[in-house]
Amino acid sequence: MRHLFFSKGFLLALAALPALASVPAAANPSILFDVRTGQVLEHEDAFKRWHPASLTKLMTAYVAFRAIQAGEVTMQSPIKMTKVSAAEPPSKMGYKPGSVMTLDNALKMMLGKSANDVAAAVGENIGGTIAAFAGRMNAEAQRLGMTGSHFTNANGLHDPENYSTARDLALLVRAIRLEFPQYGSYFSIEGLTTNGKNRIRGFNPLLGRFAGADGMKTGFVCASGYNLIGTATREGRTLAAVVLGERTPWGRADHAADLLGQGFSTSASGTLTLTSLQPYGAGIDTPTDMRGIVCSKEGASERSDGLDAQGRPKFKSSYMADMKRDLSLVRVGLGGATGPVPAAFAAIDARNNQADVPIPTWRPDKPAPGTPVAAQGDVVQ
């Protein structure tokens, strides 16, 4: 059941807006809230465990921001691509092991392209290992009160034990926006370019199409369906919508746009907040698996039906407009790292490099140094 917390006058006005019928009735988790106050405007299955997919990268970014705040790294610190990170499946940048980029560029690629290899490299470099970095992610989740979340990796590639909830992700979004407003531009990247020519389109269709949209992240694996966290600011008021488990990439955009559009249409008042909202509903112990619905022939057909003759998505929300301009691209690349090497990675990297140096062996026709020279007839023991 969807829970609404709008004013009475606004609820009466809804009846006169036929476009609101596009809000899906499917029981997939969602939550709409005011970022500044934490006030909850609407929620549905907000405590239902769900695989976050690449929404996981928001926690990766948050841990990186906390590491900067603690003086461990700077935005100019080197992030070295390892064999483990380079082997991660797409979406990825495809850099070879040994490639080095700044943390600044790594975050842009991780959030703008949702690059799994770069996200894993951020985790390895700051944490020393992916497992150690996941430990830091879970420690931050616990500190923020994300009681229904558990992270196992830095990029959100499917793991049965990598899960969260709409309400927990809302807590994370609010922490990022309020604690680190100086990094807001990382979440509003529309696209990337690596040499001024290659154009890499981002995945968040709200940017440039929904009035005031300024972030934040999309996510998809078969088990999760299509997830999206969208934020928008109008007249100094910032709202955020968390939408999980939609069946198409444009369906998640429509759903988020409708929630945000309705939220901006009212000056809702109430006392329910992200921290006061109490757990409810079924499925709060076992994450839902959307694989059989999304990654099936029927799912592929549904996505195909949602495209026009030019292969562009047909958005249904009245709050979504055609993009009237070219993508705003951010340039990224390798090199330029002048900041301190992350300590945890430096220690492990030094041991690995030392292990790669071959140990010289003594010539077989000569006694090794320190070997006693036996007199004739003696036995060396």
N, C-alpha and C positions, 0 to 999 in steps of 0.2 A: 504494500500500500504506500502511495506517495503521500508525504506529509508536507503541507503548505503552511506558511506562517506570514502571509500577506495581510494587509489591512482589509477591512470589510469593504471599503469603497473600491479598492483595487479588484477584489474578487467579483464585485458586481460588474465592473468594467470588462472583465475577462469574457463575459457572455457575449459581448458585442464585437469580439475580435475573432473572426473565423480562422485566422492564421494559427491561433494557439492550438488548434486541433492537431497540428503536426507534432506536438510533444508526444513522444512514444509512450505507450502504456505498458511496454514490456518491463518485466521485473528485473532489470539490470541495475546495479548500484549507481547512485548518483548523489551529489550533494552540491548545494549552492550556498555560498556564504560571503559575508563582508570581510575582506582581508584585514582592515584596520581594527574592527571591533570583535571579530570572530563570531558575529551573530549568524545563526543558521537561518536561511530563508526557505529552504526546501531540502528534503532528504528522502531517499528511498533505498532500503537495504544498505544503509550506510556502514553497517558493521559486518557485512557479508564478506568473507575472505575471497580474495580474487588475485589472480596472477597479474602483477603490475606491468610485465613486459618492460619496455624501455622507459616507462615512468620511473623505474628503478634509478635511472641516471640522475634524477633530481636529488636523490639521497647521495649519490656519488659526488655531485657538484657541491652539496651542502657540506659533506665531510672535507672536500678540498677547500672550501671557504673557511671552515673552522681551522684547518691546518695553516692557512695563510694567517689567520687571526692569531694563532699561537706562535707564529714566527718560524714554523717548520720549513715553509717554502714561500716563494713569491710567485707572481704571475709570470716571471721570467725564468723560473726554475726549469731545468731540463726534464722532459718526460721521454724516456727511452723505450722504443718499441722492442719487446722481447719476442722470443720464438713462441711463447705461450699466447701472448696477446695477438701477434700477427696471424695466428692460426684460427682466430675466432671467425665464425661465418658472417656473411653480410646481414645488415648494411655495414659497410666498412670503408675505410680509406685505402687500404691495401698497401700500406707502407711496409718495407722490408725490415726484418729484425736488425736492430742496431741503429735505425733511424731515430733522430732526436728532434723534438719540437719543444716549444715553450708550453708551459701549463696554460697560458692564455690561449694559444692556438688549439691546444688539445681540448679545452672546454668548448671552444667555438665549434669544433668538428663533432665533439660528442653530443652537443645539444642542437646544433644546426642541422647536421646530417644524421644524427643518432648513430654515429659510428661505433660499432661494438668493439672493434680492435683498439680504438683509441680509449674508450671507456675502461677496458681491461688494463691498458697500459697505465692510465691514471691510477687505477686501484693498486697495481703492482708497485708503481714507483712511490706512491705515498704510504702504502701499507707495508711494503716489502714483499708481500705475497697477496694473492687474491683472498685467501682464507683470512689473513690478518686484517685486510681492509674490510672484509665482510664483518669481522668482529667489531670494527669501529663503527660501521654502519648500524649494526644492531645496538651498540651502546648509545649512539645518538638517538635512535628510534625510541629506546627505553626512556632516555632523558626527556624526550619531547612528549611522552605519554602515548606513543603509538603502540597500544597494547595488542593489536591484532596483526602485527607485522613481523616478518622475519626475512632477512636478506642473506643470500648465499653467494652472490657475485656482484660485479660492479656495473654490468650492462643490461641485466634483465633477461638474457637468454634463458629459455625455459628450464626451470628446475622445480620439481614438486614442492620443495621447501622454500621457494622464493615467493612470498605472498604478502599482501597488504589489504587494506580496506579503503573505501571512499573517505571515510571520516579520518583515518590515519594519514592518508595522503593530503587531506585538507590541512591537517596540523603541520605537515612538512612544508606545504606551499606557504602557509602563513609565516612560518619561521624563516624561510628563505627571503620572502618579501620584506619582512619587518627587520630582521637582523642584518641583512646584506643588501640594502637597496642600491648600493653602488654597483652591483653586478646584474642589475635588471636587464641590461642590453643583451646578455648572453641568451636570454630566454625569448627574445623577440626577433631572432635571426630568421629572415625569410629564405635565404639561400647563401651559398658559398661559391667562391671562385678560387682556384689554386694557382692560376697564372694570368688572370685577367681575361681568359678566354673560356676555360671550362666553367660551365654553370651547373651547380648542384642545387636542385630545388629542395627546400625544406618540406616537412610533412604536415605543418599546422595550417590548414586552410582558413582559419579565422583571421590570420594576419593579412591585412589588406582588403578583407571582405566584410568583417564585422566592425562597426564603428567603435573605435577606442580600444580594440584588441591590442594587447602588449605582451602576450606569452600564452602557455608556457611549454608544454611537451605532449607528444603523442607516444603511443606504444602499441605494439602488436606482436603476438605469437599466436599460434593456432589455439592454444589452451586458454588464452585470455580474451580472444576476440579483439575488437578495435577500441582502444582506450584513448581518452583525451582529457587533458587538464587545460582549460582556457581561462585566461584572466583578461580583464578589460577595465579601463579607467575612463570615467566621464565626470567632469566637473568636480574633480578631486576625490571621487568615490571609486574605490577599486573592488570589484566583485570577482569571485573565482568559482568556476564550475568544474567538478570532477565527474567524468562520465566513463563508466567501465562496461565492457562486454557488448558493445554494439556489433552488428553483423556486417557493416560496411564502413569504409573510412569516411564517407560523406555522411553516413548516418550518425557517427559520433560528433561530427561538426554541427549538423543540424540540431542535435539534442543539446549540445553545449550552447549554441547560439540562442536557442529558444529559452533556455534557463537564464542566461545572462540578459537577454532582451527583456524578459518579463521582470527580472530583478531590478533593472534600471528604470522600469516603468512605475515603481512604487517606492515610497519612503517608508518601508516596513519597519515596524517597531516590535520589540519583543525581548524576552530575557533568555531565550534558548541560545546557547553558544556551543562551539565545538567541544569545549571542555565539560560543559554541563550535560550534553547529550548522552543518554545512557544506552548501553548495548541492548539490542532487540533483534528479533527475527531469527529465522532458520539460516543454516549455512555459515555460522560464525566460527565453526571449528574446522571445516573442510573446504578448501578452495574449489570453486566451480571450474569445470573443464569444458570449454567451448569447442574443442577440436572437431567433434562430430557434426557440429552445425556450421562452423565457419570454413573449415578446410575440407569441404566436400564438394561434389559436383553441384549440389543445390546452392551451396554458398558461392561458388564461382559464377553460377548463372545469375544469382541475385546481384552480384557486383557488376557483372556485364550489363544487366538491365539498367543499372544506375548511371550509365554513361551516355552522352549524346553522340551524334554522328562523328564528331571530331575527337572523341575519346575523353571529353571533359566531364567531370562529375556534375550531375544534376541535383544541386542543392534544393531542398524543399522548404527550408526555413525562410520565412519572410524577413528575417533579420540578416540574412546573408545577401550580399550584393556581388555583382561581377567585379573582378579586379580590373581597374581602369588604367593601371600603370604597369611598368616592368617591375620585376622583383628587385628588391634592394639587396645587393650582394655584399658579403663580407669576405675580404681576401684572407686566406690562410696559407700556411706552408711550413716547411721544415726549417730548422736552424734558428739562430738568434738567441739561444738560451744562455743567459749571463748570470742567472740567479743561483742560489745554493742548491746543491743536489739533495734530494730528499734523503735523510739520514738512514731510514730503514732500508731503502733500496740500495744505497751506496754500500752498506755493509754486506748485503747479499751479493751484489754485483762484484765486489772485490773478491769474495770467496769463490764465486763462479769463474772469474777470470784467472784466479790463481790455480783453480783445478784444471783449467784448460791448457796450462803450460806443461809441456812434457818434461818428465823427470829424466835427466840424462843417465844412461847406463854405462858402466865401465867396459872398456875393450875386453872381450873374452880371453884374449891371449896375454893379458897383463893382470896382475893381482890388484884388486880394488884397494883404494886407500884405507890404511888401518888394518889390512889383513896381515897377520903374523907370517913371516917367512920361515918355512919349516926347513930345518937341517935335514940332510939325507937320512932317511930311516925314521924320522919323526912323524907323528900323526898330529895334525892340527885339529883341536877340538873347540 
